[in-house]
């Protein structure tokens, strides 16, 4: 089951599984929104995911 989310900045982040999604979102936040890095819990990040 793939996970996808559209960030507030318009970027779409997708991954094949939860671990990959957490890593992809974490990387997106670190590179694009460094002020938000580390502010979201695993549960919050997974809660944003749309599962397809
Ligand atoms: Zn973003």
PDB file of the backbone (N, CA, C, O) and the ligand in Angstrom, with CONECT records:
HET     ZN  A 101       1
ATOM      1  N   UNK A   1       0.849  -1.187   0.000  1.00  0.00           N
ATOM      2  CA  UNK A   1       0.000   0.000   0.000  1.00  0.00           C
ATOM      3  C   UNK A   1       0.888   1.241   0.000  1.00  0.00           C
ATOM      4  O   UNK A   1       1.692   1.444   0.910  1.00  0.00           O
ATOM      5  N   UNK A   2       0.735   2.053  -1.013  1.00  0.00           N
ATOM      6  CA  UNK A   2       1.550   3.263  -1.111  1.00  0.00           C
ATOM      7  C   UNK A   2       0.955   4.376  -0.258  1.00  0.00           C
ATOM      8  O   UNK A   2      -0.253   4.434  -0.031  1.00  0.00           O
ATOM      9  N   UNK A   3       1.825   5.246   0.203  1.00  0.00           N
ATOM     10  CA  UNK A   3       1.387   6.395   0.983  1.00  0.00           C
ATOM     11  C   UNK A   3       1.768   7.651   0.223  1.00  0.00           C
ATOM     12  O   UNK A   3       2.843   7.737  -0.371  1.00  0.00           O
ATOM     13  N   UNK A   4       0.868   8.623   0.253  1.00  0.00           N
ATOM     14  CA  UNK A   4       1.155   9.879  -0.426  1.00  0.00           C
ATOM     15  C   UNK A   4       0.560  11.032   0.355  1.00  0.00           C
ATOM     16  O   UNK A   4      -0.448  10.872   1.044  1.00  0.00           O
ATOM     17  N   UNK A   5       1.181  12.187   0.246  1.00  0.00           N
ATOM     18  CA  UNK A   5       0.607  13.382   0.846  1.00  0.00           C
ATOM     19  C   UNK A   5       1.036  14.587   0.037  1.00  0.00           C
ATOM     20  O   UNK A   5       2.107  14.597  -0.568  1.00  0.00           O
ATOM     21  N   UNK A   6       0.196  15.591   0.034  1.00  0.00           N
ATOM     22  CA  UNK A   6       0.586  16.842  -0.599  1.00  0.00           C
ATOM     23  C   UNK A   6       0.913  17.827   0.500  1.00  0.00           C
ATOM     24  O   UNK A   6       0.078  18.143   1.348  1.00  0.00           O
ATOM     25  N   UNK A   7       2.132  18.301   0.470  1.00  0.00           N
ATOM     26  CA  UNK A   7       2.590  19.260   1.466  1.00  0.00           C
ATOM     27  C   UNK A   7       1.910  20.608   1.241  1.00  0.00           C
ATOM     28  O   UNK A   7       1.418  20.899   0.151  1.00  0.00           O
ATOM     29  N   UNK A   8       1.893  21.418   2.288  1.00  0.00           N
ATOM     30  CA  UNK A   8       1.324  22.765   2.179  1.00  0.00           C
ATOM     31  C   UNK A   8       2.037  23.595   1.114  1.00  0.00           C
ATOM     32  O   UNK A   8       1.451  24.533   0.573  1.00  0.00           O
ATOM     33  N   UNK A   9       3.276  23.268   0.809  1.00  0.00           N
ATOM     34  CA  UNK A   9       4.038  24.026  -0.184  1.00  0.00           C
ATOM     35  C   UNK A   9       3.724  23.582  -1.601  1.00  0.00           C
ATOM     36  O   UNK A   9       4.204  24.185  -2.561  1.00  0.00           O
ATOM     37  N   UNK A  10       2.913  22.519  -1.745  1.00  0.00           N
ATOM     38  CA  UNK A  10       2.537  22.057  -3.072  1.00  0.00           C
ATOM     39  C   UNK A  10       3.291  20.829  -3.528  1.00  0.00           C
ATOM     40  O   UNK A  10       2.909  20.206  -4.519  1.00  0.00           O
ATOM     41  N   UNK A  11       4.349  20.468  -2.830  1.00  0.00           N
ATOM     42  CA  UNK A  11       5.111  19.277  -3.190  1.00  0.00           C
ATOM     43  C   UNK A  11       4.319  18.028  -2.815  1.00  0.00           C
ATOM     44  O   UNK A  11       3.619  18.005  -1.802  1.00  0.00           O
ATOM     45  N   UNK A  12       4.434  17.006  -3.629  1.00  0.00           N
ATOM     46  CA  UNK A  12       3.812  15.731  -3.316  1.00  0.00           C
ATOM     47  C   UNK A  12       4.892  14.759  -2.876  1.00  0.00           C
ATOM     48  O   UNK A  12       5.915  14.600  -3.542  1.00  0.00           O
ATOM     49  N   UNK A  13       4.649  14.112  -1.743  1.00  0.00           N
ATOM     50  CA  UNK A  13       5.599  13.133  -1.216  1.00  0.00           C
ATOM     51  C   UNK A  13       4.921  11.775  -1.249  1.00  0.00           C
ATOM     52  O   UNK A  13       3.815  11.615  -0.733  1.00  0.00           O
ATOM     53  N   UNK A  14       5.576  10.806  -1.849  1.00  0.00           N
ATOM     54  CA  UNK A  14       5.010   9.463  -1.919  1.00  0.00           C
ATOM     55  C   UNK A  14       6.069   8.432  -1.538  1.00  0.00           C
ATOM     56  O   UNK A  14       7.269   8.672  -1.671  1.00  0.00           O
ATOM     57  N   UNK A  15       5.602   7.292  -1.066  1.00  0.00           N
ATOM     58  CA  UNK A  15       6.504   6.192  -0.738  1.00  0.00           C
ATOM     59  C   UNK A  15       5.709   4.904  -0.754  1.00  0.00           C
ATOM     60  O   UNK A  15       4.478   4.909  -0.730  1.00  0.00           O
ATOM     61  N   UNK A  16       6.430   3.809  -0.795  1.00  0.00           N
ATOM     62  CA  UNK A  16       5.797   2.494  -0.906  1.00  0.00           C
ATOM     63  C   UNK A  16       5.335   1.919   0.429  1.00  0.00           C
ATOM     64  O   UNK A  16       4.479   1.036   0.469  1.00  0.00           O
ATOM     65  N   UNK A  17       5.908   2.426   1.524  1.00  0.00           N
ATOM     66  CA  UNK A  17       5.531   1.886   2.833  1.00  0.00           C
ATOM     67  C   UNK A  17       5.732   2.964   3.901  1.00  0.00           C
ATOM     68  O   UNK A  17       6.245   4.047   3.620  1.00  0.00           O
ATOM     69  N   UNK A  18       5.322   2.649   5.119  1.00  0.00           N
ATOM     70  CA  UNK A  18       5.361   3.654   6.195  1.00  0.00           C
ATOM     71  C   UNK A  18       6.770   4.145   6.487  1.00  0.00           C
ATOM     72  O   UNK A  18       6.989   5.344   6.654  1.00  0.00           O
ATOM     73  N   UNK A  19       7.723   3.231   6.549  1.00  0.00           N
ATOM     74  CA  UNK A  19       9.091   3.647   6.863  1.00  0.00           C
ATOM     75  C   UNK A  19       9.631   4.565   5.777  1.00  0.00           C
ATOM     76  O   UNK A  19      10.279   5.573   6.063  1.00  0.00           O
ATOM     77  N   UNK A  20       9.357   4.204   4.528  1.00  0.00           N
ATOM     78  CA  UNK A  20       9.805   5.031   3.420  1.00  0.00           C
ATOM     79  C   UNK A  20       9.126   6.387   3.426  1.00  0.00           C
ATOM     80  O   UNK A  20       9.733   7.405   3.092  1.00  0.00           O
ATOM     81  N   UNK A  21       7.857   6.386   3.812  1.00  0.00           N
ATOM     82  CA  UNK A  21       7.104   7.646   3.861  1.00  0.00           C
ATOM     83  C   UNK A  21       7.660   8.564   4.950  1.00  0.00           C
ATOM     84  O   UNK A  21       7.835   9.763   4.734  1.00  0.00           O
ATOM     85  N   UNK A  22       7.929   7.998   6.097  1.00  0.00           N
ATOM     86  CA  UNK A  22       8.504   8.786   7.187  1.00  0.00           C
ATOM     87  C   UNK A  22       9.840   9.384   6.767  1.00  0.00           C
ATOM     88  O   UNK A  22      10.130  10.543   7.062  1.00  0.00           O
ATOM     89  N   UNK A  23      10.648   8.589   6.079  1.00  0.00           N
ATOM     90  CA  UNK A  23      11.954   9.064   5.628  1.00  0.00           C
ATOM     91  C   UNK A  23      11.798  10.154   4.568  1.00  0.00           C
ATOM     92  O   UNK A  23      12.504  11.163   4.594  1.00  0.00           O
ATOM     93  N   UNK A  24      10.865   9.941   3.633  1.00  0.00           N
ATOM     94  CA  UNK A  24      10.683  10.897   2.547  1.00  0.00           C
ATOM     95  C   UNK A  24      10.144  12.223   3.069  1.00  0.00           C
ATOM     96  O   UNK A  24      10.594  13.289   2.648  1.00  0.00           O
ATOM     97  N   UNK A  25       9.184  12.159   3.981  1.00  0.00           N
ATOM     98  CA  UNK A  25       8.640  13.392   4.563  1.00  0.00           C
ATOM     99  C   UNK A  25       9.718  14.084   5.389  1.00  0.00           C
ATOM    100  O   UNK A  25       9.875  15.304   5.324  1.00  0.00           O
ATOM    101  N   UNK A  26      10.454  13.300   6.161  1.00  0.00           N
ATOM    102  CA  UNK A  26      11.523  13.885   6.974  1.00  0.00           C
ATOM    103  C   UNK A  26      12.547  14.606   6.116  1.00  0.00           C
ATOM    104  O   UNK A  26      13.017  15.688   6.468  1.00  0.00           O
ATOM    105  N   UNK A  27      12.889  13.997   4.988  1.00  0.00           N
ATOM    106  CA  UNK A  27      13.872  14.604   4.095  1.00  0.00           C
ATOM    107  C   UNK A  27      13.294  15.873   3.452  1.00  0.00           C
ATOM    108  O   UNK A  27      13.983  16.886   3.329  1.00  0.00           O
ATOM    109  N   UNK A  28      12.035  15.803   3.050  1.00  0.00           N
ATOM    110  CA  UNK A  28      11.392  16.985   2.457  1.00  0.00           C
ATOM    111  C   UNK A  28      11.363  18.140   3.460  1.00  0.00           C
ATOM    112  O   UNK A  28      11.681  19.278   3.114  1.00  0.00           O
ATOM    113  N   UNK A  29      10.986  17.844   4.683  1.00  0.00           N
ATOM    114  CA  UNK A  29      10.910  18.881   5.714  1.00  0.00           C
ATOM    115  C   UNK A  29      12.302  19.464   5.995  1.00  0.00           C
ATOM    116  O   UNK A  29      12.461  20.677   6.128  1.00  0.00           O
ATOM    117  N   UNK A  30      13.291  18.594   6.081  1.00  0.00           N
ATOM    118  CA  UNK A  30      14.642  19.080   6.379  1.00  0.00           C
ATOM    119  C   UNK A  30      15.184  19.979   5.287  1.00  0.00           C
ATOM    120  O   UNK A  30      15.857  20.972   5.566  1.00  0.00           O
ATOM    121  N   UNK A  31      14.888  19.628   4.026  1.00  0.00           N
ATOM    122  CA  UNK A  31      15.466  20.403   2.926  1.00  0.00           C
ATOM    123  C   UNK A  31      14.627  21.620   2.568  1.00  0.00           C
ATOM    124  O   UNK A  31      15.168  22.649   2.164  1.00  0.00           O
ATOM    125  N   UNK A  32      13.303  21.511   2.713  1.00  0.00           N
ATOM    126  CA  UNK A  32      12.418  22.580   2.245  1.00  0.00           C
ATOM    127  C   UNK A  32      11.845  23.413   3.375  1.00  0.00           C
ATOM    128  O   UNK A  32      11.571  24.600   3.201  1.00  0.00           O
ATOM    129  N   UNK A  33      11.664  22.793   4.530  1.00  0.00           N
ATOM    130  CA  UNK A  33      11.077  23.502   5.682  1.00  0.00           C
ATOM    131  C   UNK A  33      11.914  23.243   6.929  1.00  0.00           C
ATOM    132  O   UNK A  33      11.423  22.670   7.902  1.00  0.00           O
ATOM    133  N   UNK A  34      13.177  23.663   6.903  1.00  0.00           N
ATOM    134  CA  UNK A  34      14.060  23.337   8.050  1.00  0.00           C
ATOM    135  C   UNK A  34      13.535  23.864   9.381  1.00  0.00           C
ATOM    136  O   UNK A  34      13.875  23.335  10.439  1.00  0.00           O
ATOM    137  N   UNK A  35      12.705  24.910   9.329  1.00  0.00           N
ATOM    138  CA  UNK A  35      12.142  25.434  10.584  1.00  0.00           C
ATOM    139  C   UNK A  35      11.163  24.454  11.214  1.00  0.00           C
ATOM    140  O   UNK A  35      10.895  24.525  12.413  1.00  0.00           O
ATOM    141  N   UNK A  36      10.628  23.540  10.410  1.00  0.00           N
ATOM    142  CA  UNK A  36       9.665  22.562  10.935  1.00  0.00           C
ATOM    143  C   UNK A  36      10.310  21.223  11.268  1.00  0.00           C
ATOM    144  O   UNK A  36       9.659  20.343  11.832  1.00  0.00           O
ATOM    145  N   UNK A  37      11.573  21.065  10.925  1.00  0.00           N
ATOM    146  CA  UNK A  37      12.233  19.780  11.128  1.00  0.00           C
ATOM    147  C   UNK A  37      12.178  19.375  12.595  1.00  0.00           C
ATOM    148  O   UNK A  37      12.501  20.161  13.486  1.00  0.00           O
ATOM    149  N   UNK A  38      11.769  18.152  12.825  1.00  0.00           N
ATOM    150  CA  UNK A  38      11.745  17.623  14.179  1.00  0.00           C
ATOM    151  C   UNK A  38      10.525  18.022  14.994  1.00  0.00           C
ATOM    152  O   UNK A  38      10.431  17.673  16.171  1.00  0.00           O
ATOM    153  N   UNK A  39       9.586  18.750  14.387  1.00  0.00           N
ATOM    154  CA  UNK A  39       8.425  19.191  15.153  1.00  0.00           C
ATOM    155  C   UNK A  39       7.236  18.247  15.024  1.00  0.00           C
ATOM    156  O   UNK A  39       6.263  18.358  15.770  1.00  0.00           O
ATOM    157  N   UNK A  40       7.318  17.309  14.068  1.00  0.00           N
ATOM    158  CA  UNK A  40       6.179  16.400  13.857  1.00  0.00           C
ATOM    159  C   UNK A  40       6.515  15.002  14.356  1.00  0.00           C
ATOM    160  O   UNK A  40       7.611  14.488  14.134  1.00  0.00           O
ATOM    161  N   UNK A  41       5.550  14.405  15.030  1.00  0.00           N
ATOM    162  CA  UNK A  41       5.745  13.043  15.484  1.00  0.00           C
ATOM    163  C   UNK A  41       5.455  12.084  14.339  1.00  0.00           C
ATOM    164  O   UNK A  41       4.809  12.432  13.350  1.00  0.00           O
ATOM    165  N   UNK A  42       5.949  10.879  14.507  1.00  0.00           N
ATOM    166  CA  UNK A  42       5.673   9.797  13.577  1.00  0.00           C
ATOM    167  C   UNK A  42       4.160   9.642  13.329  1.00  0.00           C
ATOM    168  O   UNK A  42       3.721   9.460  12.193  1.00  0.00           O
ATOM    169  N   UNK A  43       3.385   9.717  14.405  1.00  0.00           N
ATOM    170  CA  UNK A  43       1.933   9.560  14.281  1.00  0.00           C
ATOM    171  C   UNK A  43       1.330  10.698  13.459  1.00  0.00           C
ATOM    172  O   UNK A  43       0.434  10.479  12.644  1.00  0.00           O
ATOM    173  N   UNK A  44       1.830  11.913  13.681  1.00  0.00           N
ATOM    174  CA  UNK A  44       1.312  13.057  12.918  1.00  0.00           C
ATOM    175  C   UNK A  44       1.644  12.920  11.442  1.00  0.00           C
ATOM    176  O   UNK A  44       0.813  13.204  10.580  1.00  0.00           O
ATOM    177  N   UNK A  45       2.859  12.484  11.158  1.00  0.00           N
ATOM    178  CA  UNK A  45       3.271  12.332   9.755  1.00  0.00           C
ATOM    179  C   UNK A  45       2.437  11.246   9.083  1.00  0.00           C
ATOM    180  O   UNK A  45       1.943  11.430   7.970  1.00  0.00           O
ATOM    181  N   UNK A  46       2.285  10.121   9.764  1.00  0.00           N
ATOM    182  CA  UNK A  46       1.480   9.037   9.171  1.00  0.00           C
ATOM    183  C   UNK A  46       0.025   9.454   9.048  1.00  0.00           C
ATOM    184  O   UNK A  46      -0.677   8.990   8.149  1.00  0.00           O
ATOM    185  N   UNK A  47      -0.439  10.324   9.940  1.00  0.00           N
ATOM    186  CA  UNK A  47      -1.800  10.800   9.898  1.00  0.00           C
ATOM    187  C   UNK A  47      -2.095  11.661   8.682  1.00  0.00           C
ATOM    188  O   UNK A  47      -3.254  11.814   8.296  1.00  0.00           O
ATOM    189  N   UNK A  48      -1.057  12.225   8.074  1.00  0.00           N
ATOM    190  CA  UNK A  48      -1.233  13.054   6.880  1.00  0.00           C
ATOM    191  C   UNK A  48      -1.320  12.206   5.624  1.00  0.00           C
ATOM    192  O   UNK A  48      -1.722  12.685   4.564  1.00  0.00           O
ATOM    193  N   UNK A  49      -0.942  10.948   5.752  1.00  0.00           N
ATOM    194  CA  UNK A  49      -0.818  10.108   4.560  1.00  0.00           C
ATOM    195  C   UNK A  49      -2.170   9.686   4.001  1.00  0.00           C
ATOM    196  O   UNK A  49      -3.101   9.341   4.729  1.00  0.00           O
ATOM    197  N   UNK A  50      -2.231   9.728   2.695  1.00  0.00           N
ATOM    198  CA  UNK A  50      -3.373   9.145   1.999  1.00  0.00           C
ATOM    199  C   UNK A  50      -2.884   7.795   1.476  1.00  0.00           C
ATOM    200  O   UNK A  50      -1.879   7.717   0.769  1.00  0.00           O
ATOM    201  N   UNK A  51      -3.601   6.747   1.832  1.00  0.00           N
ATOM    202  CA  UNK A  51      -3.125   5.397   1.482  1.00  0.00           C
ATOM    203  C   UNK A  51      -3.834   4.898   0.232  1.00  0.00           C
ATOM    204  O   UNK A  51      -5.062   4.851   0.158  1.00  0.00           O
ATOM    205  N   UNK A  52      -3.026   4.533  -0.734  1.00  0.00           N
ATOM    206  CA  UNK A  52      -3.603   4.109  -2.019  1.00  0.00           C
ATOM    207  C   UNK A  52      -3.117   2.705  -2.390  1.00  0.00           C
ATOM    208  O   UNK A  52      -3.494   2.177  -3.436  1.00  0.00           O
TER     209      UNK A  52
HETATM  210 ZN    ZN A 101       6.719  21.193   1.683  1.00  0.00          ZN
END
